[in-house]
Amino acid sequence: MGVTRQTLYNHMDNAGCSTARREWTEISDVELDERVAEISLLHPFSGSAMISGHLEARSIHVPRKHVQDSLRRVDEIGVLVRWSGIIKRRIY
């Protein structure tokens, strides 16, 4: 970008944006499963990255691994269907 990291930090600070990492949201597996199930019903072909984005929009900040585990518990068949659609690449 052609600017130093400190310059970016200064501009972000002036704009009121924080550079600190957000803490993980304290949420039980059952509650996370409910939220993931709601999102999965609305967007059945969404994977863990999209589900994480929807959770972030609802101010729920959890590690992607937790979302993947929850998605496997809630939508096991959907996960298998999405994995079956992966193109098998040729190994050279």
C-alpha positions as CSV (number, residue, x, y, z in Angstrom):
1,M,0.0,0.0,0.0
2,G,3.0,2.3,0.2
3,V,2.5,3.4,3.8
4,T,3.9,2.2,7.1
5,R,1.9,0.1,9.5
6,Q,2.0,2.9,12.1
7,T,0.4,5.3,9.6
8,L,-2.5,2.9,9.1
9,Y,-2.8,2.5,12.9
10,N,-2.9,6.3,13.4
11,H,-5.6,6.8,10.7
12,M,-7.6,4.0,12.1
13,D,-7.3,5.5,15.6
14,N,-8.4,8.9,14.3
15,A,-11.4,7.3,12.6
16,G,-12.4,5.5,15.8
17,C,-11.6,2.0,14.6
18,S,-9.9,-0.4,17.0
19,T,-6.9,-2.5,15.9
20,A,-7.3,-4.9,18.8
21,R,-8.6,-8.4,18.2
22,R,-12.1,-9.0,19.4
23,E,-12.6,-11.5,22.2
24,W,-14.5,-14.7,21.5
25,T,-18.2,-14.7,22.5
26,E,-19.1,-16.9,25.4
27,I,-21.8,-19.2,23.9
28,S,-22.8,-22.7,24.7
29,D,-22.7,-25.5,22.1
30,V,-26.5,-25.8,22.3
31,E,-27.1,-22.1,21.7
32,L,-24.5,-22.1,18.8
33,D,-26.2,-25.1,17.3
34,E,-29.5,-23.2,17.4
35,R,-28.1,-20.2,15.7
36,V,-26.3,-22.3,13.0
37,A,-29.5,-24.3,12.4
38,E,-31.4,-21.0,11.8
39,I,-28.8,-19.7,9.3
40,S,-28.5,-23.1,7.7
41,L,-32.2,-23.3,7.0
42,L,-32.1,-19.8,5.4
43,H,-29.0,-20.6,3.4
44,P,-28.7,-24.4,2.9
45,F,-25.6,-24.3,0.7
46,S,-23.5,-22.1,2.9
47,G,-20.4,-23.5,4.4
48,S,-18.5,-22.6,7.6
49,A,-17.1,-19.4,6.2
50,M,-20.5,-18.0,5.2
51,I,-22.0,-19.2,8.5
52,S,-19.2,-17.5,10.4
53,G,-20.0,-14.3,8.5
54,H,-23.7,-14.5,9.4
55,L,-22.8,-15.1,13.0
56,E,-20.4,-12.1,13.0
57,A,-23.3,-10.0,11.6
58,R,-25.3,-11.1,14.7
59,S,-22.3,-10.1,16.9
60,I,-21.4,-13.7,17.7
61,H,-17.6,-14.0,17.4
62,V,-16.5,-17.7,17.6
63,P,-13.6,-19.7,16.1
64,R,-14.2,-21.2,12.7
65,K,-13.5,-24.7,14.2
66,H,-16.5,-24.3,16.6
67,V,-18.7,-23.3,13.6
68,Q,-17.5,-26.3,11.6
69,D,-18.2,-28.7,14.5
70,S,-21.7,-27.2,15.0
71,L,-22.5,-27.4,11.3
72,R,-21.6,-31.1,11.4
73,R,-23.9,-31.7,14.4
74,V,-26.8,-29.7,12.9
75,D,-26.6,-30.4,9.2
76,E,-24.6,-33.6,8.7
77,I,-26.2,-34.5,5.4
78,G,-25.7,-30.9,4.0
79,V,-22.0,-31.1,4.9
80,L,-21.7,-34.5,3.0
81,V,-23.5,-33.0,0.0
82,R,-21.2,-30.0,-0.1
83,W,-18.1,-32.2,0.2
84,S,-19.4,-34.5,-2.6
85,G,-19.5,-31.5,-4.9
86,I,-15.8,-30.8,-4.6
87,I,-14.0,-31.3,-7.9
88,K,-11.4,-34.1,-7.6
89,R,-8.1,-32.7,-9.0
90,R,-5.7,-34.8,-11.0
91,I,-2.5,-35.7,-9.1
92,Y,0.7,-35.4,-11.2
